[in-house]
Amino acid sequence: MPTHIVHVALQTPSHSGVGDLLSYASERPLSPGTLVRVPLGTREVLGVVWDADEAPGELPDGATLRPIAGVLEGVAPLDAPWRRLVGFAARYYQRALGEVALAALPPQLRDLRPEQLARRLRRPAKGAGDTSRTIENIALSAEQESARARISSEKGPFLLFGSTGSGKTEVYLRCVQEMLEADPTAQALVMVPEINLTPQLEERFAGRFAPRFGPGAVVSLHSGMTNPQRLASWLAAHGGSARIVLGTRMAVFASLPGLRLIVVDEEHDPSYKQQEGARYSARDLAIWRGREQGAKVILGSATPSLESWHASRPPTAEDPEGGRYVRLHMPSRIGAGALARVRRVDMNQQPRRTVFSAPLLQAITERVARGEQSMILLNRRGYAPVLHCVDCGWKSDCPHCSAHQVFHKTDRTLRCHHCGYTVRVPFHCPTCGSPDIHPMGKGTEQLEEQLGTLLREVLRPDRTPARIARIDADTTKAKGALEAQLAQVHSGEVDVLVGTQMIAKGHDFRRITLVAAVQPDGALFSSDFRAAERLFALLMQAAGRAGRDAAYMAAQAVHGTQPEMWVQSFHPQHAVFEALRKHDYEAFAAQQLKEREEAAMPPFSYQALVRADARTQEVAQGFLTAATAAAHAAQLPGLPDGTVILFPPVPLTIQRVANVERAQMLMESSSRATLQRFLAAWQPILQATRSQPEHKALIRWLVDVDPLAI
């Protein structure tokens, strides 16, 4: 029987030296994209048959190939557009082909033998959300209709710049509906930045589309699902029975043969950038995939990333071509609801150590008395960031990290939020024995406790005490906890909601009329050039939670209620807060882009980081220094003419985590293509440097292209 050679992508890291593809023997020819199980060493693993034109060179004389162990029959081969997406992502983000390909597949596929998969395929897929309540189309405003019409008639990609509450989701729904009704094989991908935003999206999409296209038409894909659930959703999308896939960043790699539309909601959110393994940007890959697969792409945000804003700039006399995105503007709130009035409190004028200023506390009290809800934002969980000793100055430092252990009062623990190391709170100072140890700084736990004290005599309209709740990573660990807590807020069982940024994004709270940021100043003077952009986006998103229900606000108008956003700051005249006061994203973006252009920072340049982890900082930086010297010696692309700049290695801001020292080195270029050529040529040099005896103490290294945190 003739033997056919097949080339298979396997999950091997780029620095393993194994290569992108391994060759195996097959009794019959297999199409590229076929899922197979193959031997690798002593194990049997999942692989994807790849295109022959990307195969390694000819086999050495006398070499024999191991046969594949089995084919996963019943699953159609992954198509060429999917393989091109994976290939591009692997090249651009400097990872191994198989590493990206296999990470994009459901984990359970790696463990199922062909006969187990055959049984699994006989089970029907379950759809997402509750389909018992049909959600009908809502009449579009003039702005929404204009955006929908342009998306329908133009090629894109589109940046849908709509203020909070302007109805961007309804535009997404209409565009998806139009696409699916026009083509019975069309599929849509809708992405959100975080898992906690998927349930309400599932409800809206399932209510709109399950009655039209069947209960299995809408599926979800995110890491919060069980492995069987993820496999079922993936198979439904891959087979075409799922018409709509809702998901987080991982969903950008979903196999969607009929893909015609991609929506990236809250496109500015940093959560779209993967921070482990292949450090891809799902937003950027969505743009590439849309162009490659002929699908329209909609990026939506009230505070677009400056990269997307710059890419959607309109043509001018100085810049006749403009950006490559089409900018669509929806400035008005649905129902003519007013945007929150921004009120700033100068904390320099408040008594020392004040957490809630008197005017803010009075405003919260008035809202509780009227039955309205308030939301307090502090992006720091726990009770206090650190404990300290008054007598000797001891602080609750983590023994394994360059960071403090956070004081959690509810369970009396000190917990490191970087490595997870946890100890009981000591009764005395571990250094001098003094009992005088106190918390420093504020966390959400402490805000919840203080509000409970300050509002203990404040009564609701039904004469019951004010009810305070907290939503952060600590209160939502249990499965279903977040959904239950959000349901309490929506039903009016909570008067004041305290939380981190997870409550500021995307949630459609109908009764909140006041939002307050109590300690936002930390981001104003960060060394990260994106800190101001992130703070402005967070505060604008938070302000958008107030006064979203025009009918409710109209009913409360008899009390003089207006939606308000309170900002307590020691720098109330800062440009970030000035722009926030005017709800003027465009002015803020123009000022930020001007500064970045003058400093030659993204989006006017392109960056990558190489990070090295070792037991000592000397070893980590020594590896980066040696690799830099080797790059210059080899005169890699961009170095001789200075179009690629390599900065010296430095420690990370938090340089030690879990007893591992971390160093990084930044590289920058005005040309994305030049930087990519340099990185591709540098990969083998980095691997060769790693193998030298003097760097054997290095634990790992990685490349981060287009980093978001420097």
Buried (B, 14 or more C-beta within 10 A) or exposed (E): EEEBEBBBBBBBBBBEEBBBBBBBEBEEEBEBBBBBBBBBEEEBBBBBBBBEEBBEEEEEEEEEBEBBBBBBEBBBBBBEBBBBBBBBBBBBBBBBBBBBBBBBBBEBBBEBEBEEBBEBBEEEBEBBBEBEEEBEEBEBBEBBEBBBEBBEEEEBBBBBBBBBBBBBBBBBBBBBBBBBEEEEEBBBBBBBBBBBBBBBBBBBBBBBBBBEBBBBBBBBBBEBBEEEBBBBBBBBBBBBBBBBBBBBBBBBBBBBBBBBBBBBBBBBBBBBBBEEEBBBBBBBBBBBBBBBBEBBBBBBBBBBBBBBBBBBBEEEEEEEEBBEBBBBBBBBBBBEBEBBBBBBBEBEEBEEEBBBBEEBBEBBBBBBBBBBBBBBBBBBBBBBBBBBBEBBEBBBBBEBBBBBBBBBBEEEBBBBBBBEBBBEBBEEBEEEEEEEBEBEBBBBBBBBBBBBEBBEEBEBEEEEBBBBBBBBBBBBEEEEEBEEBBEBBBEBEBBBBBBBBBBBBBBBBBBBBBBBBBBBBEBBEEEEBBBBBBBBBBBBBBBBBBBBBBEBBEEBEEBEBBBBBBBBBEBBEBBBBBBBBEBEBBEBBEBBBEEBEEEEBBBEBBBBBBBBBBBEBEBBBBBBBBBBEBBEEEEBBBBEEEBBBBEEBBBBBEBBBEEBBBBBBBBBBBBEEBBBBBBBBBEEBBBEBBEEEEBEBBEEBBBBBBBBBB
